[in-house]
Amino acid sequence: MHGYYWDWGHGPFWGGGFIMIIFWICLIFIILFVLRKLFKGEHQSESALDILKKRYAAGEISKEEFEEMKKEVQS
């Protein structure tokens, strides 16, 4: 039966073609969202105290500066 209700058309923006366009757009947005969350979470996982410890270990700050900044961070 090839009636009005069963015919979605054969153009690029009707039926399967339109659904495929929507599918690919959604898939791209999902992939971008997941990648953004993965890489953004990597940079935010360090606390201020962790950064301070790294700076002290690298010799960027003295022990006195470390202790002073540590008190500020923890309060």
RARA-V719404 format. One line per field, one symbol per residue. phi: phi as a letter, one per 20 degrees, with the letter a starting at -180 (. if undefined). psi: psi as a letter, one per 20 degrees, with the letter a starting at -180 (. if undefined). A space follows every 10 residues. Layout:
phi = ???
psi = ???
//
This chain:
phi = .cdffeeenc ffdcmfffff ffgfffffff ffffffffff ffeefeefff fffffffenf ceffffffff ffffe
psi = pmaghioirj rijqchgghh ggghgggghg gggggggghg hhhjiprhhg gghghghijh qrhggggghg gggi.
//
